Amino acid sequence: MINDLNFKCELTVKAGKRALYLNEPNKTVRVGWRESARAIASDGDEDLLIEAFSNASDDDLDW
């Protein structure tokens, strides 16, 4: 039906107990990530902040 009316939009749909809720998606996701990644790369500081970790059962896996 949206295409029949020539609307070009994105919606999020949530089902409630007695209603459907239509909302515009959040457009602020990942805002500023590009600039932050460039700043990290230009500083040469690309070390992991968290040490590598594994699960106890990873020893049983064949890689």
C-alpha positions as a Markdown table, in Angstrom:
| # | Residue | x | y | z |
|---|---|---|---|---|
| 1 | Met | 0.0 | 0.0 | 0.0 |
| 2 | Ile | 2.9 | 2.4 | 0.8 |
| 3 | Asn | 4.2 | 1.9 | -2.8 |
| 4 | Asp | 0.8 | 2.5 | -4.2 |
| 5 | Leu | 0.7 | 6.0 | -2.6 |
| 6 | Asn | 4.3 | 6.7 | -3.7 |
| 7 | Phe | 5.6 | 7.2 | -0.2 |
| 8 | Lys | 9.3 | 6.8 | 0.3 |
| 9 | Cys | 9.9 | 6.3 | 4.0 |
| 10 | Glu | 11.1 | 3.9 | 6.7 |
| 11 | Leu | 9.1 | 2.9 | 9.7 |
| 12 | Thr | 9.5 | 0.8 | 12.7 |
| 13 | Val | 6.5 | -1.2 | 13.7 |
| 14 | Lys | 5.9 | -2.4 | 17.3 |
| 15 | Ala | 2.9 | -4.5 | 18.2 |
| 16 | Gly | 1.1 | -3.7 | 21.4 |
| 17 | Lys | -1.6 | -5.5 | 23.2 |
| 18 | Arg | -4.4 | -3.8 | 21.2 |
| 19 | Ala | -2.5 | -1.6 | 18.7 |
| 20 | Leu | 0.3 | -1.3 | 16.2 |
| 21 | Tyr | 2.7 | 1.5 | 16.8 |
| 22 | Leu | 4.4 | 3.1 | 13.7 |
| 23 | Asn | 7.4 | 5.3 | 14.3 |
| 24 | Glu | 10.2 | 6.8 | 12.3 |
| 25 | Pro | 13.5 | 4.9 | 12.9 |
| 26 | Asn | 16.2 | 6.5 | 15.1 |
| 27 | Lys | 18.5 | 8.4 | 12.7 |
| 28 | Thr | 21.1 | 9.2 | 15.3 |
| 29 | Val | 22.6 | 5.7 | 15.4 |
| 30 | Arg | 26.4 | 5.7 | 15.0 |
| 31 | Val | 26.6 | 9.5 | 14.8 |
| 32 | Gly | 30.2 | 10.6 | 15.0 |
| 33 | Trp | 31.7 | 7.1 | 14.5 |
| 34 | Arg | 33.5 | 8.1 | 11.3 |
| 35 | Glu | 35.2 | 11.1 | 12.8 |
| 36 | Ser | 36.2 | 9.1 | 15.9 |
| 37 | Ala | 37.7 | 6.3 | 13.8 |
| 38 | Arg | 39.7 | 8.8 | 11.8 |
| 39 | Ala | 41.0 | 10.4 | 14.9 |
| 40 | Ile | 42.1 | 7.0 | 16.3 |
| 41 | Ala | 43.8 | 6.1 | 13.0 |
| 42 | Ser | 45.6 | 9.4 | 12.8 |
| 43 | Asp | 46.9 | 9.0 | 16.3 |
| 44 | Gly | 48.3 | 5.6 | 15.5 |
| 45 | Asp | 46.6 | 4.3 | 18.6 |
| 46 | Glu | 44.8 | 1.2 | 17.3 |
| 47 | Asp | 45.5 | -1.2 | 20.2 |
| 48 | Leu | 42.6 | -3.1 | 21.6 |
| 49 | Leu | 41.2 | -1.7 | 24.8 |
| 50 | Ile | 40.0 | -5.1 | 25.9 |
| 51 | Glu | 42.3 | -8.1 | 25.9 |
| 52 | Ala | 41.2 | -11.0 | 23.7 |
| 53 | Phe | 39.0 | -13.4 | 25.6 |
| 54 | Ser | 37.5 | -16.8 | 24.9 |
| 55 | Asn | 34.9 | -19.2 | 26.3 |
| 56 | Ala | 35.9 | -22.2 | 28.4 |
| 57 | Ser | 34.7 | -24.5 | 25.6 |
| 58 | Asp | 36.8 | -22.9 | 22.9 |
| 59 | Asp | 39.6 | -25.3 | 23.5 |
| 60 | Asp | 37.4 | -28.1 | 22.1 |
| 61 | Leu | 36.9 | -26.3 | 18.7 |
| 62 | Asp | 38.9 | -27.0 | 15.6 |
| 63 | Trp | 39.8 | -23.7 | 13.7 |
